[in-house]
């Protein structure tokens, strides 16, 4: 403050900047560098000189002499550091130790490579999957849901549907106002004044054929002569009509060539086929609907759109053969660089009730507009190279191993990972191709149709949605691969062993479980299907009973709807499944777990545990520096025993019989120990004889 009063703001800020720069430079660079250089100088200056005393080799021995080692005071210390190596070829135990050492070193090297590679690969995947996503997507989805989907859910029939179109579609598009009621004069914006309409809103109708009707039962022929068919893909109406659904004879319309010659009032009665690049069909509660239909596209005039809506309602554009009507809108928010595809579906069923459903798909179709976008683009390029490498590696393994490849679980996981990565790259490139093609058409000025503009963005958004699903599965499988990297933990490594042991009992258990579960599902569906929505379909009944097993249960609704049979069914299900079958399931895994524990005690440490112990030893030696022992010298007896047990019959192959009250495995172990002692005596006996002869001659 004093400097600021005396010298002014600019000089004071310059002084503070100079002070902070000098302080940070001294603290982080110059002073540490001085300390390091001084430490090196004094270390070299006060370094203890190497000992000049060389080990004097012993004099040449005579023929009748044997060298018995050093006789000075350093004999004990020197002999501990330098032991004479035996001459001649190594024995079986030494070769086993060397072989085991090499296997452990190679295993540790592969484990380090896998850890670094897959950790980097998962980080790269996470950057790609989340690079173009942020919290703005959620907020935009919530905003559009409150603005459009919530009012749309109040539709009950065709009359309320037309009211919604007038009040929330035509008015919202053409009569945009500020918060104070003043008119918003910029055309093409949504009522929030921030989202721009891409193309024009449109209505799309799906119908069933007029000539096809259901069969009326014979006793009711005098009452009813006709009934309506529910929707299916086979009875979808694809014919073109005149106004009022009047048939046109000997007239065929090509949506691509002759649609421009049709009047604006005739187009809602002409069927238009979906594009082949339309990716995802729209699914409702009563059917799955594809991209074609009878389209009504709004214009830039509010009065013209109101007149068109009144005419469509008057001419019964929605009638008894209408099964679904879509309201499709695409908006773009430049502030967040996000597209939102808004699809409102009204299903007009044969029951006389209208079912509504809304879907909002928020995507970022232009992700490469910021610095972070170019970082994501570089990650995509690196991901492409890694995917090609993984695919080549897996193809080579398949050609080498053949059918044995598909018997290895983690190899199959890597194959699935490679296939999902290739699918993600293909879908991503195709989405980029659609966007680039659309931009090219816009620059050439050939894309004057709002319907075509909508189709292009809808297709790109649909493929981006598929890409999101593929990325989700790809990240899931890649994270599953991390379990393979945790195989050095013995508790995690027991998981596959326990599952393999419990496989046969589990198959029998699954058969019993399936029959009993299906029996309760049929009982619940028949008893409660006509009263409760959760049990209205067989699949829904299965999902509900699975939720009951997990503890989620609505007993009072079952009691009010099911009389006596519903609560009784639910009581028996809760009593039997969680308390009996689930306990049997856990008991199977408990038995398998105990068997795995016994096998591990018999076989000793696995290869992964030895690799883990070796890694811990290296960490203590080179980082903590608290060990002077050699790993393979200390563990030589253990490693030799493990290596030699490979040549012995396993406990599973030896019959469990006893000889004179002693286990046959114990007899074989004692036999191997006797053989080893005999070999040791054979090696020691010549050395002892030579020592005694030398003593006599001396």
N, C-alpha and C positions, 0 to 999 in steps of 0.2 A: 504493500500500500504506500509506504514512504517513497519507494522508487517511482511509483505511478504518479504521486503528487508532484514529484520534483522533475521527472524527465518526460512525463506524458505516457499515454497508453501504449503507443507503438514501441517505444524504447523499452518499456517495462516488459512487454510480451516478448521482445527479442532477447532481453536479459534472462527471463525465465526459461525460454526455449534453449538458450545456450547453456545455462546451468544444468538443466535436466539432461541435455545431450551429453555434456561432459561427465556428469555423474553416472549415467547409465553406461557410457563407454568404459569408464574406469572400473565400474563394478563388474561388468560382464565380460570385458575383453582384456584390457591392459593389465590390471592387477592379477587376475588368474594366470595370464601368460607370464608375468614376472615370477610368480611363485613357482610355476612349472620349470622355468629356465633355471632359477636358483636351485631348485631341488635337484635337477639333473647335474648342475655344476658341482655341487657338494657331494653328490653320490659318486661321481667320477673321481673327485679329488680324494675322498676318504675311503675309497673302495679297498677292501681287503685283498692283498695280492694273492694270486694263486700259489699253492704250495709247490715248491720246486723239487720236493722229494719224490723221486720216481720209484715205482716198485721195481726192486732189483730182482731179475729173474733168477730162479735157483740154478745152481750149477748142474751140469749134465750128470745124470745118474749112471752108475755102473750097472752091469747086468744083474748083479745080485742085490740091488738096492731098490727100495720102494719109497717114493716121496710121500711123507705123512702130513704135509701141510706146514704152515708157518709156526714158528716156535716163539715169536716175540710176544710182547704185551698186547699188540693189536690183533692177535690171531682171532680172538673171539669176535671183535668188531668187524674185521675184514671178511671173515668167513660168513657173517650174516648178510653182508652186502653182495659178496661175490662167491657163488657156489660153483664148483666145477661141474660142467655138464657131462653127462655120460656119453661115451663114444658109442658108435654103432647106430643101427636103425632104431627109431623110437618104437616103444611098445604099443600095444593096443590101447591102453589107458591114455597115454600121451596123445596119440592120434585122435582119440575120442574127444579129449579136452580141446585140442586145436580145432577140430571140426566144429565143436559146439561154440567155441569162441568166435569163429568166422561167421557162423549162422547168426549168432546174437548181434555181432557188429553189423551185418547186412540188414537184419531186421530193424535195428535201431536207425540205420540210415534211411530205410524205406519209411519208417514211421515218421521221422522228421520231415521227409519230403512230402508225405501225405498230409501232415498237419499244416505245413506252410501252404501247400497248393490249395487244399480244400478250404482252408480258412480265408485265403485271398479270394477264392472263387465265390464263396458265400457272400463276402463283403461286396464283391463286384455285382452279384445278383441283387443284393439289397439296394445298392445304389440305382441299378436299372429299374427295379420294381417300384421304388419309392421316389425316384428322381423327379418325376413329373406329377407327383401327387402332394397335396398339402391340405390344410384344414379348410381352405376356401371352398373345396368341393362339398364338404359337409354342410357348410353354411348356405351355399347356393341351393343345394338339394332341399334343405329345410325351408328356405324362403319360398321356393316354387311349390313345395308341398302345401304350405299354408295358403298360398295364393290361388292355386288351381285344384289340387287334388282334394282338399278338404271340402270345398263347395261341391265338387263333382260327386262326392260320395252320397249326397242327398237326393240324387236322381232315383225315382221310383218307376217311371214309365216314359213313354215317348213324349208326352206333353211336358213333363218336367225337364226332359232332355232338351227340347227346343227352347225352353226358357233359359236353361243354362247357356246354350249357344248364343242367344241374344244378349244376355246380361254379362257373361264372363268371357266370351270369345270375341264377338264383334265389337262390343262396347270397349273392352280392354285394349283392343288393337287400335281402334280409330279415335277413341275419346280418352287420351292420356292427359292427366292433369297433375299439377304440382301439389304439394302438401296444403297450400292455402286455397286451393280451388281454381287457380289460374290455369289456362289451357297450355299444355306442352306443345310447342309449335314444330318440333322436330319429328318428322314422320318416320315410321318404322321401328319405334321403340315400344318395349313392354311397359305396363303401368308403373314399374319400379323406376323408370327413367334412366336405368343403367344398363339394361339388357337390350340388345338389338335383335330384332326378328330376322332370322336367316330364311329367306323365302317368305311365303305366306302361309298362315294356318290353313289346314285342310281337314276335310271329313272323308273317311273311307268306310264304305259299307261292305259287309260280307253277307251273302244271301244263300239260301238253298233253292233248289229247282222247284218251279211251280207244279210241274206235272207229277212229281213224286210226293206221295202222302203215305201216312201210316195206315195200317189195316184196322178198321173199326170192327169190334166184336159183333157177331151176327145178332145177338139179342138187342143191340142198340142201333141197328140199321134204320129203324123208323124215326129215331131221335136225331142221330148224327149221320151225315153222309160223307164227311171228310174230316181229316185231322192233319196236323202239321208234323213234319219230320224234325228230329233234332239235328244239329249240325254235325257233319263229318266231311272229311276231305273228298270223299267220292261223290257226294251229292251237292257239292258247291256249284252254284250257278255262275257260269262264265259267259252267258249270252248278253247281247246288247239289245236295248229296248228303246222305244219312243217314250215321250213324256207320259207319266202315269203308268209305267210298266206295261205298255202296249207293245206287243210283238212286232218286230220289223221283219217282213218277209223278203228273202233274197237280197239281203243287205249285209255285208261283212265290213267291219271296221278294223283297220290296222292302227293300233295305238301310236305307232311311230311315224306313219306317213300321212294319215288322213285326219288325225285328231285336230290339227290346226284349222281344218276347214269346217269343223263342227261349231255350232254356236255355243255361247257360254251357258245358255239355258238347257242345251241338249246334252252337255258333257256329263252331268251327274247320272245319266241313265245309260252310259256307255261303259262297258267293262274294260279295265286296263290291267294288263298282266304285269307281274312283278319282274324286276330286273334279275338277271341270273347272278349278279354279284351281291344281292341282298343276303346277308349272312344269317341273321338270327330271326326265326319266326316269333310271333307274339303269342304268349300262352295266357289263357284265361282260366277261369274256374270250370268252364263247361266246354273247352276245346282249345285247339292250337290253330292259329290263323296265320296264313302266309301273306306275302306282301301285295298281292293283287286285290282288286275290288273296284267299286264304283266311287269315283273321286269327286269331291266338291271342293274347289279351291277358291278361297276368298280373294277379293280384289283390294284395290287401294281406296275404294269409295265406301263410306259407311252406309249411305242410302242404298247403293246397289247391293251390298251384302244383305242388308235388312230385307230388301225386296226379294232377293234370291231365297233367303231362309223362309220367308212367308210363303213363297210359291212351292218350295219343297214340302213344307208341312201341309199345305192345301192339297197337293197332288199325291199325298201319301207316299213320300219317298221312303219312310219307315213304315212297313206293313207287317202282315203275318209271316212273310217269308224272310224277314230280316233277322239275322242271328247275332250280328255284332256290328257296332259302329265305333270307329276310332276317331279321336280328335288328336291330330299330330301337329306339334309346334316345336321349332328349334330356335333357341335364343343364344346369343353370344355376348358375354360380358368381357369387354376389352380391358377393364381394370384388373381382372384376375386372369385374363387369357383363358377362359373356360367356355366350352360349348355345353349346352344342356338340351338333350332330346327329351321332350315331354310327350308321353303317350298316354292318353286317357281312353279306356276301353269300357264300353257299355254293352253288356250281353243281354239280348232280348230272347229269353228262353221260351220254350213251349209251355212253361208253367204259368206264364202271364206276369212274371216278376222280372225286373231288370236288375242285373248284378253289375256293379261298377268296380273298376280297378284302375289304379294309376301307377305308372312307372316313370321315374326320372333317371336318366342316364347322363351323368356329368363326366365329361372327358376333356383332355387337353390335346387337341389335334395339331397344334403348332408348338411343340415343346422347345424347339431350338431357336429361341429368340433372346435368350439371356446368356450370361457367362456360365451359369450352372447348366443351362441347356447344352452348351457346347462340351462341357465336361461329361454330361450324360451321353452325348454323341460319341465321344472318345471311348467311354466305357462300353458302348454298344459295339464299336469296332474291335476292341480287345476281347469282348465276349464272343464275337464271331470267330476270331482266330482260335480261342481256347476250345470252342465247340467243335471246330473242324479237327483239332488235334484229338479231342476225346472220341469223336466219331471214328477217326482213323484207327485209334488204339483199340477200340472195342471191336471193330470189324476184323482187325488182325487177330485179336484173341479168339473171336468166333471161328475164324478159319483155322486157327491152330488147335483149339480144344474141341471143336465140333459140338456134339450134343452135351458133352460134359460141362460146357460153359453155362448152360441153362439150369444145371443142378446146383450152382453156387449162388447163394442168395445175394451177396454183395455185388457180384458181377451183373446180375439181373438189375439191381438197383442202378448201377452205373449205365447200363444200356437204356433203361427208362429215362434217366437223367439226360443222356445224349439225344434221345428222340424228342423229349419235351423241349430241349434247347433248340433243336432244328425247327420244330413247329413254331416256337416263339419267333425265331428269326424270319421264317417264311411269312407269318401273319403280319409282323411288323413291317417288313418290306412291302407287302401288298397294300397295307394301309397307307404307307408313304406314297406308293404308286397312285392310289386313288386320289389323294390330296394334291399331288403334283399334277396329275392329269386334269383335275378340276381347275386348278389355278391357271394352267395353260389355256384351257377353254375360255376362262374369264378374261385373260389378257388379249385373246384374239377376238373377243366380243361376240362369240357364237352361242353363249349360254343365256338366252333371253327368257327361258321358261323358268318360272318359280318352282314348278313341279320337279323339273330336272335338278335344280339347285338343291331342293329338299332331299331328293333321292341320293344325290352324291354325298351329302353330309350325313344322312342317315346310314348309308352303307359304310362310310368311314367310321362312324361312331360304333356301329355294330361290330365291325372287325376289331376295333380298339377294345370293345368289351370282351370279345373272345380272347384277345391278347392278354387282358387282365386275368382271366380265368387260367390261361396257360401259365402265366407268370406265378400265380398263386400255387399251382401244383408243382411248378419247377422249384420254387423256394422251399416248399414242403419236403420234396424228395431230397434236395440238397442238404437241408437241415437233418433229415434222417440219416444221411451219410456221416454226420458228425458222431453218431453213435458208434460207427466203425472206428473212428479215431479214439474213442473212449474205451476200446476193448482191453486196454492195459489195466483197467480197474477190474478186479476179479469179480466184484458183485455185478457189474454190467456185463462182463463176459459170461456169467452164468445164465443170463437171460435166454440166449439161443439154445444152450444146452438143456435148460429146464423145459423149454418149449418142445424141443426135439424128443425128450424123454416122455413128455406128457401128450404127444401127438395121438398115439393110438387110443389111449383112454378118452381123450377129448373128442375124437370122432364118434365113439360110442355115446358119449354124453350129449353131443350135439344132436344126434338122432333122437334120443329120448326128449331132450329139451324142445326140439322143433315140433314133435307130435303134440306134446302137452301145451306148448304155447299156441299152436294153431287151433287146438281145441278150445282154449279159453277165448281166442280171438273170434272164432265163429260164434261162440255163445254170446259174447259181448256185442257183436255186430247184429245178431238176430234179436237180442233183447232190447238194445238201446239205439240201434241204427236209425230208427224212424223218429226218435225223440231228441237226441243230442247230436250237435254238429260234430263233436269229436269222434263219434262212433258212426257217422253217416256213411262212410266208405270203409271197405275192409282194410285198405292201406292206412287210413286214418285211425282205425281201431288198433292196428298193430303199433303205430307210433304212440298212441295214448297208453297202451299197456306197457310199453317199454318205459315211458315216463313214470308210470306207477312203480315199476321196479326200481327206478332211481329215486323215488320218494316224492314225486310230484303227483298229487291226487286231489280231485275235487269230489269228495264223497257226497256232499249235500246235493249237488246237481244230479248225481246218479240216484240218490234216494228219492228225489222229487220226481224223476222221470221213469225210473225202473220198477217201482212198486216193491215187490219182495225179491224177484229174481235178480234185478240189477245189483242191489247191495250184497246179496248172497254170493253172486259171481265174484264181485270185487273182494269180498272177505276171503273167499277160498283162494283167490289168486294171490293176495297179499300174504296169506298164511303159508302157502305152499312154495311159491317161487323164491322170495327173498330168504326164507328160513331153511329151505330144504335144498333146492336145486343150486342156489348160489353157494351154499356151504359145500355141496358135493363138488362144485367147480373149484373152489379153493382147496379142498382136500386133495384133488388130483394134482394140482400144482405143488402142494406141500409134499406129497410123496415123491414126485419127480425131483423136487429140490433136495430132499434128503438123499436120494440116490446119487445125485450129482456131487453132493458133499462127500459121500463115501468114496466115490471114484477119484475125486481130487486128492483125498488122503492117501489112496493107494498109489496113484500115478505120480504124485509129487507136483512140483511147480510146472506150469505150462510154459510154452515158449514166450508168450506175451508177458508173463510174470518175470521171467528171467531177463527179458529186454528191459522191463521197467526197473528191475533191481540194478541192471548195468547202467541205465541212465541216471539213477539216483547216485550210484557210485561215482560216475563221471562228474556229476554236479558237485558232490562233496569234495572231490579231488581238485577240480580246476577253479571252482568258485569259492567254496568255503575253506578249502585247503586244510581240512581236519582229518585227513587219512593218509597214511604212508604205505598201506598194504596194497598188494596187487589183487584185483578182483578175482582173476582166474586162479591165483595161487591159493588165496584163502578158501575159495569155493571149489578147489580141485577135487576133493573127495566127493562133494555133492554132485558136481557136474559129471564126474566119471561114473558115479552110480547111476545117474539119470541116462547118460549115454549108453551104458552097458545094459540097462534094463530094456533098451529097444530090441536087443537080441534075445531077450528072455520071453517066454510065453506070458501073455497077459493073464490077469486074474479071471477074465471072462472065459478064456479058452481052456483053462486048467480045470478038470473036474473037481468039485468040492468033496474029495474023499480024504480019509485020514489013514495014516500008517502008524500003527502002534500008539494011537492017541495023539499023534502029531500031524498038523496040517501038511498036505502035500506041498503047498507053496513054501512053507517053512523049511521042509526037507530040501527043496530045490535051492532055496536061498543059502542054506548051510553048505550045500554041495558047491555052489559057486564060490563061497568064501574059502572053502578048503582048497579049491583049485587056484584061487588067487594067492593063498599062503604058500602053496607048493611052488608057484612060479617065482614068488619073492625069494624063497629059500634057494632056488636054482640060480638066481642072479647074485645072491649074497655069498654063496659058498665059495666060488672061485676067488672072490676078493679076500675073504678070510684066510684061505689057504695061502695066498700070495703074501699076506701080511705076516703070517707065522713063519714062512720060509725066510722072509727078509730079516725077521728078528733073530732067528737062529744064526744066520750068516754074520749078522752084526755082532 
